[in-house]
Amino acid sequence: MEKVTLDPAIKFGAGRYRQEKNLLEECGKEISRFGKRAFIIAGKRAWDAVKERMIPGFETAGIECELHLYSGKCSYEAAREYAEKCKVENCDEVVGIGGGLVMDFAKAVGEYADTGVVNIPTSIATCAAFTTMSVMYTPEGAKKDCWRFEHEVDAVLVDLQVIAECPIRYAAAGILDAMAKKLRYRTASRRCISVKIKLICSVPTRWQSILTRCL
């Protein structure tokens, strides 16, 4: 088994982080800090949810863009393919718009294309927009490994109106994702069984009923 050596440096996730209402209109201005020609990778539903408010801000900021709607897997093969497209189209910043898979894929494409990345999440189901790694899969969809990067993404821009209008099941998924991470960190202290019991018992009864309705 290959030995994995982790970089001991602390990485905070994003050079800039903004979370507020009416932020989509300012995304063009934010992206212009890093580049003038954006390679946009977005899910179809995510793009439909943001384009009307976002595009005018791009025009005001003088940002040109190439849009690629993506529904495939976050694989090394696909990331290399899209990185080549990014280079051919002379883009100097990758912009991811969507859920966790698109966030991870944007980071992988930016790594291969040697550009920065701005992530605009449309869901709080995962922390992928912010993390300095991508979960990578085979083209068929089997999990392969985690690609850990040497640097943070340039920015994460969270429009609260977009998040508020997401299906509630995504919020429920985000709660459970956070709970799973709590368990993962606790088990690292070699108290696996006792921590699992404590975690299960610590979940308030009212959360259980809310999550049951959401899922």
N, C-alpha and C positions, 0 to 999 in steps of 0.2 A: 504494500500500500504506500502511495506517495506521501511523504511527509509535508505537511502544510506549515509554512512559516508566516506568521502574521506580522504585519508592520506595526511596531509598537507606538507609532505616532498617533496622537489624538486627532481625529477628523470630525468636524462638527456637522457635516452633512451638506450645508449650503453656504455659499459666500454671502447671499442675501436671502432673507425670508420675509415675505409680506403676507399677512392674512387679514383681510378686511372686506367690507362691502364695496361694490362698484370698482373692483380692481381690474376686471377684464378690459375696461376702457384704457387702462394705463399700461397694459402688458407690452404694447409696442414701444413705449418710452423705456420700460425696464429692459427689454431685449436689446434696445439700441445701445445700452451700456457695453454690450459684448460683441455685437456684430450688426451688419446691415442687410444680410441676406439669410433668412431663416429657412432651415430644412424642417418642416413641420411633420411630425409623425403623430397621427391621431386615430382614435377609434371613431367609427362613423357616428354613433350616437353622441359621443363626447363633442365632436366637431359641430354637429347640428345644435348642440346646447350652447356653444360659445361664439360661433362665427359672426352672428349679427352684431354683437356688442364688441367683439375683438377687432374685426377687420378695419373699422374706421380709425381705431387707435394706431394700427400698423401704418395706415396711409399718412396720418398726421406726423408720425415719428420718422417717416421715410424708410420704413422697413419693407423690403421685397421678400416674398416667400414662395416656396415650392411646397405644395401640400401632397402628402402621401397618407391615404387612409390605410390603416394596417389592422389585420385581423388574424395574423399568423401567430406562431410561437416565438418566444424570446430565445432564439438559438444563435450559436456562433455563426452558423452558415448564413442565416438571414441578416444578421448584424453586419457581416462583411459585405453582403450584397447591397444593403442600403447605404453603407458608408461609401461605397463606390459611386452610388447615385448622388450622394451628397457632394462628393468631390467633382463629379462631372457637371453638376448644376451650380458649381462655384459658391456653395453656401458656406458661411463662416460661423454658424451657430445652429445646433440642433435644439428643437423645441418639442417636447413631449406633451401631449394633451390627452388625458384619459385616465384610466384606472391603473392598477398596479403593474399589469403586464406591459402596457405602453410606457410607463415610467421606467421600468427596468430596461426595456428595449431601446429607448431613447439614450439612456446612459451607455449602453453597449455600442450603439451606432456612433455616438460621439467619441467614444474611446478609439474605435477603429478609424474614424475620420479625422482624428486629432483636432477636434473642435470642443468648445465648451457646450454645456447643456443647461437649458432652462426648462424646468418641469412645471406644468400647470395641471395639477390633479383635479379631476371632476368627481372624486369619491374619496371618502375617508376610511375606506375598508382596509387599507394597508398603509405602511410607512414607506413604500417604495420610492415615492417622489424625493425623499430626503436622504435616504441611506447611501453610503458610498460603496455599494455593491449591487450586482444584478443576479437574480436567480436564473440560471441558464437551463434550457431544455434541449432535447434532441428535436429535430424537425418533426418527428412523429408525436412529440408531446410528453416524453418521459423525462423526469428530472435528471439533469446531468451533474451540475455542480454550482457553486457560487463564485462569481467573478468579482474579486475585491479590487477596487481601484485605488490609485495612489493619491487621489485628490477629490475634493468635493465638487458637486455640481455648482454652476454659477449662481443659480437662483431657483427658489421655489415660490410660486405665486398662487395663493389660495383665495379665490373669490368666494366669500361666504354665501352669497345668494345662490351660486351654482351648487355649493355643498348642501344648502338647505333644501334645494329642489330635487336632490337625489332620492331614489327609492329608499325607503327606510331600512330595507334589508341590508344596504351597504353600511349604514351606521351601526347596525347590529353586528355585522361582520367585523367592523373596526373595533368594537368593544371586545369581541372574542379574540381578535388578533392580539390586542394589548394584554388580555388575560393570559394567553398562551406564552407571550414573551416573559411575563412575570414568572411563570412556572419554569421557563427555560433558564432564566437567570438564577432562580433559587436552587434548581437542581444542581447547578455547578458547584454548590457548596457541600455536596456529598450528603445531603439530607433529603434524598429524593422522596422516600415514602412519607415522612412526616410532613414535608412541605405540600405534597399533593393533597393530603388530608386537610391541612390547614386552609389551603386555597379553596378547596371545594366548600368547606364549612363557612368560609368568610364571605361568600357571595350572598348579598342580601336577598331575601325572599322576593322583594318587589322587582329585582332585576330579572329573576327567573320568569316571572309572569310577563314582563315586558319583552324579553328575548323570545319567549315562546310565540308571542303575537307577531314579532318582527320576522322570524325565520320562516 
